[in-house]
Amino acid sequence: MDAIREWFRNIIGSDHFRAYLIALLIIIATIIISRLCTVLLRKLLRRDDSPLPSASIIVNILRICVWLAGISFMLSSCFNIDMSAIFAALGVGGIAISLGLQQTLQNFFGGLQVTLMKIIIPGEHIIVGTTQGIVKDVNWRQTTLIDFDGSEHIIPNSLISSDEIIKIDPTALVSTPLTLNYSGNDMNGYLRALEDAAKKAVEPLAKLAKDPWILVTSINEDALDATLRFVLNEPEKVRECRDAALRAIAPLTESPSITVKQSS
């Protein structure tokens, strides 16, 4: 037993043990500080008067900075590692690293650009190329959109920062689910007729930012599940224009068997 006690005292009293213990405490402190800063920053970003949008890329940058500071302090204070030499070496090898991570860096700086300049903000309805939806988040690599059917679209930040972005006021978007009892042979012609009828009914009431279009979501044995959508320049006329579009569509069905489920 005396030998075990002596061995234990030697371990505890050694400089290596103290260095590893302090390093462990620094890591624990870094974890706590990182989480506290993350929670505090998220709360600040969610405030209405926040100058920055609540995108996760900002939180991730703060988390990376906290961890870099904690690790640098641990290595220099516990293991006497010269961090300035490491940073200098990273600077020399930065060209090779940037070439190898060119696409990743483009996505990172693209996300940083659209976030800091508030080009897009989570919650906005945007159109990028052929993809449209509500911005869910912007992180260090990609922007996530949620379309009207609940599907997620992952778009690289480099495309967001370089392509044309069309913003649409969500309140001016009219989206109404339809169930059409259709059994004909020309589905495209049938849907075009409905779209044209809706357009003619809405145009006298409000200016259209995007013409009506019908998206078929599923095909059953004797029915089509679809959604009628159009975008107005005048959000205050959404209800009136939705009513006019549905009234125009109803007479064009082959029989009085159209079922309309109006969304609120």
N, C-alpha and C positions, 0 to 999 in steps of 0.2 A: 504493500500500500504506500509506503514512503517513497518508493521509486515512481509510482504513478503520480503522487502529489508533486514530486520534484519535476517530473516531465511536464505536468500541467502548468506549474509555475513558470517554467522556462518558456513554454509556448505563449502564455499570456504576457510575459514580460518581454518578449522579443519585439524588435522594431517592425518586422514583417506583419505580425499579428495586429499591432496597433494601426499600421498603414491600411490593412485590409478592413479592419473594423471601421475606421474613419471613412474609407471609400464606400462601405456599405451604408453608413449613415448619410453620406452625401447623396447617394443614389435614392435613398428613401425620401430625403428632403426634396430632391428634384422631382420625384413622382408627385409628392404632395403639392409643391408649388405649381407644377404643370397643370394639375387638375383644378386647383383653385383659380389659376389664371384663365383656364379654359371656361370654367363656369361663369366667372365674372365677365369675361369678354362676350360670351354668348348672351348674357343678360343685357349688356350695354348695346350690342348690335340689334337686339330685338326692340329697343326703345324707338319710339316714333321720331325722336329728335336726333337719332344716331346719324353721323355724317357718312357712315359706311353701311353697305347692305349686309344682311345676315347670311353671308356665304361661308361655307366651311373652309375655303382656302385661307381666309384671314386667320381663323382659329388654328389651322394647321401650321401656318408660318410662325405664330406665337409659340406653339408647342415645340417646334423644331428649334427656335431660338433659345428657349428655356433649357432644353436638353443639351444643346451645344455648349451653353454656358456651364451647366452642371458637370458635364463630362470633362470639359477643359479644366475646370477648377479641381476636379478630382485627380486627374492625371498629373497636373502640375504640383499640387500640394501633397499628395500621398505618394507619388512615385517619381517625383522630380523630373518629369518629362517636359522638355522645352516645347511648348505649344507653338511658339512663334516659328520654330524651324519646321514644324509640321504644316502650318499654314503657308509658309513660304514654298514648301515642296508641292502643296496642293495648287498654289498659284502657277508654278512652273508646269505642272501637269494638267492645268486647266484646259489648255487647247485640245489635248488628246481626249480628255473627259467630255468636253463640249461636243466634239465630233462624234463620239460614241453615243452620246445621249441627246443628239440634236433634236429628235422628234419630241422627246420628253421635255426638254427645255422650252421648245416652242409652245407646247401645251401649257407648261407652268406659267410662262410669261404672258401667254394669251389669256389665261384665266385671271392672272393678276391685273392685266390691263382692263378687261371688261368689268372686273369687280371694283377696282379703285376709281375708274372713270364712270362707274354706274351705267355702263352701256346696257347691261341687263341686270335685273334684280329678281331674286326668288319671289315667285308669286305672279310675275308678269306673263302675259300670253304673247308668245312670239312665233314667227315663222322664219325658219332657216332652210333655204332651199325648198325641198318638198316636204319637210318635216315641220309640224307645228304642234304646240302644246303649251302647258304652263311650266315655267321654270321651277324645278324642285330644288336644285342645288348647283353650285359651281365649286368644284374642288380643284386640286392642283393638276389634274389630268383632263377631266371632262366636265361637260355640262349635262345635267339630267333633265329631260323634259317629260312631262306626263300628258299624254294626249287625251282626247275626249272619251276614249274607251278604257282608260286606266292603264294603258301600256306605257312602259318606260322606254325612252329613246336616249341613247348615250351618244353624245356628239363631242368629238375632240375640241378642246379649247382653241386650238390653232385655226379650226374652221370658223368658230364663232367670231374670232377676232378679225378674220380676213373676208368672210362672206357678208353679203347683204343681210341685214336683220330687219324684219318687219314687225313692229309692235302693234298689237290690237288691244283696245280697251275691252277687258273681259265683260263689262256690263253691256257692251254693244253686240255681243255674240249671242245669237239665237240658236238654240239646239233643242229639237223636239223629236223624241222617239216615235216611230211609226211602225204599225204592223199592217202590212198590205196583203190582202188575200188575192194573189195574182197567179194566174195559171196560163198566161199567154206564151208566145214564142219569142217575142221581141222585148226582152227585159230592158235593154239599153234605151230603146225608143220610148218605152213606157215611162222610165224614170226621167228621161229628158223632157217629156211632156209635162210631168209633174213639176220639174224644176222651172220650166218656162212659165207655167201657170202661176207658181209662187212668185217669180220675179215680176210678172206683170201686175200682180196684186199688190206687191210691196212698193214698187217704184213710185206710184203716185203719193204714197204716204211719207216716205223717207228716202234719203239718198243711201244707196248701197255701197259699202266699202268692199264687199265681196259678194258676188252673185250667189243665189241659192244653189246648193249642191246636196245630193242625197247619197249617203254612204250606206251600202248594204252590209249589215253586220252578221246575218245568218240567213240561210235558206232552209225552210221546212218543206214538208210534203205539199202543202197548198198555201203557203204564206211566205212573205218576206219580212224579216225584221230589219228595219232601216232607221236612219236618223236624218232628218231634214235640218240643214244648217245654213245660215247666212249671217253676214256681219253688217251692222248699220253704222253710219256716221253720227247718228243721233240716238244715244242710249235711252233717252226718256220715252222713245216710241217703240220699245221692244215688245210690250204686250199687244199694242195695237197692230203692229206688223205681223206678229206671230198669228194672231187671230185671222187677219186677212189672208195670209198664206194658206192656212189650214182650210179656210172656207173655199179658197180657189181650188185646192187639190181635190176636195171631196167629190165634186161632180164628175171628175175625170176618171173615176174608177169604173170598171166594167159593170159592177153591180154595187148596191149600197152596202158593201161589206168591208169598208175601210175602217179600221179601228185606230183611233188616235189617242196616244197617252201623252198628255201635256205635262211638260216639266215645269216646276215652279221657277 
